[in-house]
Amino acid sequence: MDQHMRHVRARTLGTGLAAVFLTATAALTGAGSAAADTRPAPEPGTARLAEVCGFYPVGMYRHCDNGSGSTVMLDVRDIFWGIHHVCVGPGVTNLQPGIRWRVIGAWWNGGVGCAPGLYDT
């Protein structure tokens, strides 16, 4: 496994552990109770994807652009270790459409300013 993939997996694991810790802490201290939180409940499945930038193991990628509206080119790996090139805009993007095999990883390859979509030939 190359060093970049180890970094991506370690970052994903660390993010998951941090979420578990914060959830457990909130449950033990009573923080986040329904009485204290007056915000409307997020739609199911969107709360976790809106928190962290990068690849999610469910085949999604969140591009954090800090309001610039930029697009970035990603290398997307399928289950057979094939690499696909996908351009994404700000927010959460489902990487699976257009890729025949299950998506297992994605990372920014340095490209910017592309038109969103799949770039495989």
trRosetta pair geometry for C-beta under 8 A, 3 or more apart (Angstrom, degrees):
i j d omega theta_ij theta_ji phi_ij phi_ji
1 5 5.0 -110 -179 82 98 127
1 6 5.8 116 120 -56 117 87
2 5 5.2 93 61 9 75 101
2 6 7.4 -138 101 -5 40 89
3 6 5.6 -54 -152 34 37 113
3 7 6.4 39 151 -21 68 103
4 7 5.6 -55 -154 34 33 112
4 8 6.4 32 151 -18 67 105
4 107 6.5 -171 162 82 119 175
5 8 5.6 -50 -144 36 36 112
5 9 6.2 32 157 -15 67 106
5 105 6.6 -3 -128 -160 95 166
6 9 6.0 -57 -146 42 29 107
6 10 6.1 29 155 -19 65 109
7 10 5.8 -56 -143 38 28 110
7 11 6.2 28 156 -20 64 108
8 11 5.8 -56 -147 37 28 111
8 12 6.3 28 153 -19 63 107
8 54 7.6 -176 -144 -177 89 130
8 55 6.7 24 -171 38 118 129
8 105 6.3 87 119 -154 151 115
8 107 5.7 -99 -86 -74 137 122
9 12 5.6 -52 -145 37 33 112
9 13 6.2 33 155 -18 66 105
10 13 5.7 -53 -146 38 31 111
10 14 6.1 32 154 -19 65 108
11 14 5.7 -54 -144 38 30 112
11 15 6.3 33 155 -22 63 105
11 54 7.0 -50 121 135 131 174
12 15 5.8 -53 -149 34 29 113
12 16 6.5 29 153 -18 63 106
12 54 7.6 -137 -81 117 82 131
12 55 7.0 -46 -83 83 122 92
12 57 6.9 100 -172 -45 141 100
13 16 5.7 -57 -151 37 31 111
13 17 6.3 29 154 -17 66 107
14 17 5.7 -55 -145 38 31 110
14 18 6.3 34 155 -21 65 105
15 18 5.7 -54 -149 34 30 112
15 19 6.5 31 153 -19 64 104
15 52 5.2 67 -155 -130 138 162
16 19 5.7 -54 -151 34 32 111
16 20 6.5 32 152 -18 65 104
17 20 5.6 -52 -148 36 34 112
17 21 6.3 36 153 -20 66 106
18 21 5.6 -54 -148 37 32 113
18 22 6.3 28 156 -16 66 107
19 22 5.9 -55 -144 39 29 108
19 23 6.2 30 156 -20 64 108
19 48 7.3 40 -139 -132 151 101
19 51 7.7 112 -97 98 113 156
20 23 5.8 -57 -147 37 28 111
20 24 6.2 26 156 -17 64 109
21 24 5.9 -58 -147 39 28 109
21 25 6.2 28 155 -20 65 109
22 25 5.6 -53 -143 37 30 113
22 26 6.3 31 157 -19 64 106
23 26 5.9 -56 -148 36 28 110
23 27 6.4 27 154 -19 63 108
24 27 5.7 -56 -148 36 31 112
24 28 6.3 25 157 -15 66 109
25 28 6.0 -60 -146 39 28 107
25 29 6.1 6 164 -1 66 115
25 31 7.3 -3 124 39 79 126
26 29 6.3 -67 -137 48 25 96
26 30 7.9 -97 174 75 54 13
26 31 4.4 -94 -138 77 74 96
26 32 4.3 20 -177 12 128 131
27 32 7.9 -42 -64 61 48 121
30 33 5.5 -17 179 -37 75 123
30 36 7.8 105 141 -10 86 142
31 36 7.2 -88 -150 83 45 156
32 36 7.0 -63 -61 73 3 118
32 37 5.9 18 -153 -42 46 133
33 36 4.9 79 58 14 83 102
33 37 6.8 173 79 2 37 94
34 37 6.3 -70 -134 50 26 95
42 46 5.1 -133 163 78 115 102
42 47 4.2 141 67 -68 147 92
42 50 7.3 -135 -142 18 155 142
43 46 4.7 52 68 9 90 128
45 48 7.3 -61 -163 35 36 99
45 49 6.9 20 154 -5 66 118
46 49 5.8 -69 -149 47 40 107
46 50 5.8 38 159 -26 75 113
46 92 7.9 -152 -137 17 77 158
47 50 6.1 -65 -150 33 25 109
47 51 7.1 28 155 -33 59 107
48 51 6.0 -56 -159 16 35 116
48 52 7.9 -20 172 17 66 100
48 56 7.9 111 124 -127 104 137
49 56 6.2 -50 -111 -50 87 160
49 60 6.0 -35 -127 120 126 152
49 62 6.0 162 178 -63 79 126
49 92 4.9 37 157 -102 125 148
50 62 7.5 164 -110 -123 27 147
50 92 7.3 -75 -78 -38 59 125
52 56 7.9 125 78 -79 107 94
52 62 6.8 124 94 53 52 140
53 62 5.2 -123 -128 100 45 100
53 63 7.1 47 -151 -141 97 17
53 64 3.8 -64 -97 -11 131 120
54 61 6.9 -70 164 -148 27 75
54 62 6.5 -3 34 55 31 83
54 107 7.8 -1 -149 -110 93 65
55 60 7.6 144 -158 87 49 48
55 61 5.3 -26 -98 -103 59 84
55 105 6.1 42 170 -155 169 49
55 106 4.4 155 -95 54 120 86
55 107 6.8 -58 -27 -66 126 59
56 59 7.4 -35 86 43 83 26
56 60 4.3 -3 51 65 118 93
56 61 7.0 -159 14 -78 78 34
56 62 7.1 61 -26 -12 109 96
57 104 7.8 3 -142 -150 73 53
59 94 6.4 32 120 -160 99 71
59 95 5.2 -138 177 56 74 90
59 96 4.3 24 169 -48 144 105
59 102 7.4 -105 -80 -166 121 67
59 103 4.3 108 -123 59 89 120
60 92 5.6 0 -180 -171 120 100
60 93 6.8 155 -158 78 69 41
60 94 5.7 -40 -101 -101 79 52
60 95 6.6 176 -107 1 22 89
61 74 6.3 -26 -160 -89 173 166
61 88 5.8 -150 91 -33 122 172
61 92 7.3 157 81 -150 37 54
61 93 5.3 -19 61 59 87 93
61 95 5.6 66 -7 -47 108 118
61 106 5.0 -71 -81 92 130 147
62 91 6.8 -69 -142 166 73 28
62 92 4.8 -26 -94 -91 82 72
62 93 7.7 164 -88 15 34 69
63 70 7.9 -127 157 89 125 82
63 71 7.7 30 149 -137 167 43
63 72 5.8 176 -134 30 131 115
63 88 5.0 169 -28 110 136 113
63 89 6.6 -170 62 121 142 23
63 90 5.5 -117 94 -115 101 34
63 91 6.7 0 53 39 82 32
63 93 7.0 23 -4 -1 104 114
64 90 7.5 48 -136 -141 18 82
65 68 4.8 -121 162 48 99 85
65 69 6.2 157 136 -21 150 12
65 70 4.8 177 -139 40 119 85
65 89 7.8 -34 -36 175 146 59
65 90 4.1 -78 11 -95 129 107
68 90 7.9 162 62 -70 64 127
69 89 7.5 -19 -170 -163 58 102
69 90 6.2 -77 -120 -17 36 130
70 89 7.9 174 103 -144 34 61
70 90 7.2 93 54 -57 54 94
70 112 5.9 -27 -176 -159 118 108
70 113 7.1 -55 -153 -66 85 57
71 87 5.5 37 161 173 119 103
71 88 6.6 -180 -155 90 80 32
71 89 4.9 -43 -99 -94 91 64
71 90 7.9 -93 -85 -26 56 63
71 112 6.8 136 82 -163 57 56
71 113 6.3 109 59 -104 92 11
71 114 5.3 -119 114 57 121 64
71 115 7.3 62 106 -98 170 12
71 116 5.8 -127 -135 -61 134 80
72 87 7.0 178 91 -149 29 66
72 88 6.3 -18 61 59 77 79
72 108 5.3 -32 161 -128 135 107
72 111 6.4 126 -169 88 57 68
72 112 5.5 -26 -104 -102 67 66
72 114 7.4 41 177 27 8 105
73 85 6.1 -7 -172 -170 105 98
73 86 7.5 151 -155 81 57 34
73 87 5.1 -34 -96 -94 66 78
73 108 7.4 97 77 -154 51 64
73 109 5.5 -57 107 52 95 103
73 110 7.4 -24 64 67 103 46
73 111 2.9 6 29 73 127 128
73 112 7.2 -110 3 -54 85 27
73 114 5.1 76 -65 -3 95 149
73 119 7.4 -12 -138 5 108 149
74 85 7.2 156 78 -153 50 49
74 86 5.0 -22 60 67 103 84
74 87 7.3 167 13 -93 77 26
74 88 6.1 21 -11 2 122 110
74 95 7.5 -79 92 -113 147 127
74 106 4.9 16 172 -175 133 104
74 107 6.5 151 -153 77 85 24
74 108 5.9 -58 -101 -95 70 42
74 109 6.4 130 -147 -6 21 92
75 83 5.3 -24 -168 -160 100 111
75 84 7.6 135 -163 68 49 41
75 85 6.5 -28 -102 -97 54 65
75 106 6.9 172 86 -147 48 57
75 107 5.8 -12 55 61 92 77
75 109 4.6 94 -27 -61 98 120
76 83 7.0 131 66 -159 44 55
76 84 4.5 -33 67 66 101 93
76 85 7.3 177 16 -85 88 15
76 86 5.1 27 -17 8 133 118
76 95 5.3 -177 -129 -176 143 133
76 99 6.5 -100 116 -83 134 155
76 103 5.8 -41 179 -135 110 111
76 105 7.3 167 -156 93 48 52
76 106 4.5 -9 -107 -102 74 97
77 81 6.2 -20 -165 -138 106 41
77 82 7.1 147 -153 73 55 41
77 83 5.9 -27 -94 -97 66 65
77 84 7.9 -180 -78 20 19 78
77 103 7.3 108 77 -157 49 63
77 104 5.6 -58 101 66 96 85
77 105 4.2 8 45 60 116 98
77 106 7.0 -156 16 -70 72 48
78 81 7.2 -64 70 9 65 12
78 82 4.7 -2 39 54 112 94
78 84 6.7 64 -32 -11 103 113
78 99 5.9 -167 -84 170 116 119
78 100 7.4 18 -131 67 157 69
78 101 3.9 86 177 83 131 109
78 102 6.3 119 -162 71 78 44
78 103 6.0 -58 -104 -96 60 45
78 104 6.6 86 -172 9 20 90
79 101 4.9 -122 32 158 95 115
79 102 4.3 47 -36 61 121 97
79 103 7.9 -68 -36 -43 75 7
79 104 5.5 110 -85 -30 57 122
80 101 5.6 -17 4 146 100 175
82 101 6.9 103 36 43 122 133
84 99 5.3 -131 3 -107 170 114
84 118 6.7 -31 171 -150 119 97
84 119 7.8 142 172 58 72 69
84 120 5.1 -46 -141 -59 89 122
85 109 7.5 -58 -123 20 93 151
85 118 7.5 114 83 -167 58 52
85 119 4.0 -48 96 66 107 114
85 120 6.4 152 37 -62 77 63
86 93 7.8 176 145 127 125 139
86 95 5.9 147 70 -138 171 92
86 98 7.7 136 -103 82 113 132
86 99 7.8 -58 -60 -50 130 120
86 106 7.4 -43 50 -135 121 127
86 117 7.2 -121 -149 125 68 24
86 118 5.4 -27 -104 -103 83 58
86 119 6.7 -167 -84 11 29 86
87 111 7.4 -83 -102 112 93 124
87 114 3.7 -122 -119 102 143 124
87 115 6.2 92 87 80 153 35
87 116 5.0 -140 105 -112 93 35
87 117 5.9 8 51 41 98 51
87 119 6.5 75 -17 -34 95 116
88 93 4.3 -134 -135 8 121 159
88 95 7.8 -55 -70 -86 129 87
88 116 5.9 55 -123 -127 26 99
89 93 7.2 122 44 -65 63 126
89 116 4.9 -52 -26 -68 96 133
93 116 7.6 -149 -115 -154 143 121
94 97 6.1 64 109 -2 108 99
95 99 6.7 6 146 8 79 138
95 103 4.9 112 100 -119 115 170
95 106 5.8 -149 -89 -60 166 149
96 99 6.0 -107 -154 52 37 103
96 102 7.6 -20 -121 -135 105 45
96 103 5.4 -123 -85 0 70 120
97 118 8.0 -129 107 -40 73 127
98 117 7.9 133 -73 -172 172 71
98 118 4.1 -148 146 -39 150 154
98 120 7.7 159 154 28 106 116
99 103 5.8 75 87 -65 150 98
99 118 7.1 -173 -54 -118 78 132
99 120 7.9 116 -99 -10 76 146
103 106 6.8 2 -179 -44 119 106
108 111 7.8 -152 -173 41 76 64
111 114 5.9 29 145 -31 117 126
114 119 7.6 -50 -178 -61 143 137
